[in-house]
Amino acid sequence: MALNIARLLATCFGLGYAPVAPGTVVSAAAVLFYYLIPSLQDLRLMIPLVCVITAAGIWSGRIMEKRYGQDPSIVTIDELAGQWVALLALPPTLPSLMLAFAAFRFFDIVKPGPVDRVQRLHGGWGIMADDLLAGFFANLSVRAVMGLAALAQTLFPL
């Protein structure tokens, strides 16, 4: 019973079984939900939701690792949480959503420095921690790009 619930949660209700790039599929779904459900753009909902998803990911990730080995590719709840961190408090515009998606996928795949280190944590923590940190770095990157774009627009108006 616990394995079935863990599998359902960890695979984002089956999206983790996508035959190609399941993490990217779930990240794209996360962006789509963020865009289509305006209440997800409210920090008063999104922050607690990311916390609940993180707790569910740690629990289900631990169970899935016992069954399938370390950080199985079908476990994609971490991409959901990380992508939503990447989107936190960003305007729901097409450019910012696309940048957040691309930046999150970059940090999640390349795993620079600390993102790589935290994925070594055990018991489901590593599954979630690297994506949350990738989401944080993606969010900061998008803010930096948006800030530079605004500065360029101010300095060099068209």
KAGIVEN-V95924 format. One record per backbone hydrogen bond with DSSP energy under -0.5 kcal/mol. CO is the residue of the C=O (numbers start at 1). NH is the residue of the N-H. If there is no record, write none. Layout:
co = (CO	CO)
nh = (NH	NH)
This chain:
co = (1	2	3	4	5	6	7	8	9	10	10	11	11	12	14	15	21	22	23	24	25	26	27	28	29	30	31	32	33	36	37	38	39	41	42	42	43	45	46	47	48	49	50	51	52	53	54	55	56	57	58	59	60	61	62	63	64	65	69	72	74	76	76	77	78	79	80	81	82	83	84	85	87	91	93	94	95	96	97	98	99	100	101	102	103	104	105	106	107	112	113	113	114	115	117	118	121	122	124	125	126	127	128	129	130	131	132	133	134	135	136	137	138	139	140	141	142	143	144	145	146	147	148	149	150	151	152)
nh = (5	6	7	8	9	10	11	13	12	76	77	15	16	15	17	18	25	26	27	28	29	30	31	32	33	34	35	36	37	38	40	41	42	43	45	46	47	49	50	51	52	53	54	55	56	57	58	59	60	61	62	63	64	65	66	67	68	69	72	75	76	79	80	81	82	83	84	85	86	87	88	88	90	93	97	98	99	100	101	102	103	104	105	106	107	108	109	110	111	115	116	117	118	119	120	121	126	125	128	129	130	131	132	133	134	135	136	137	138	139	140	141	142	143	144	145	146	147	148	149	150	151	152	153	154	155	156)
